[in-house]
């Protein structure tokens, strides 16, 4: 009689191949998982890097803006403190009579030269005079109404008197012009 064939040997080979295949697949799965984790970490680091670059650029722009503002407006306190000097010199020149000009001509000429030099320094540093005229329209962005009065021949909102000139420092109001405004009602 013939002996039955023993297929256990073949089954063992198939099982060993399956186990080896399973181990290879597990190793591939582990490598794929590790690769996926590395990609996620790379993407996270790239995002953080881009945010850091954007923050650095924003900080640079902000510091440039702050520097420009310091250059343009850093002296605004000193400029405000100099405005009464301008006002007093202007009042002194306006108050001088013809008789005083004859007697004290050189002195008044010196005051006028000092006034011109002050205006040149103002201009050099971006300070502009706001000099409204009687009859101009009141502008709340540049003028401060000191009083209102009904004046015949004017319409409401017209400047009827200029008490003090105003000043701009570049594009900012340093001091509004102080004016009287007509409150005449249209008849």
Secondary structure, DSSP 8 states (H G I E B T S, - for coil): -------HHHHHHHHHHHHHHHHHHHHHHHHHHHHHHHHHHHHHHHHHHHHHHHHHHHHHHHHHHHHHHHHHHTTHHHHHHHHHHHHHHHHHHHH--HHHHHHTHHHHHHHHHHHHHHHHHHHHTTEEEE---TTSB--TTTEEEEEEE--TT--TTBEEEEEE-EEEETTEEEE-EEEEEE-----
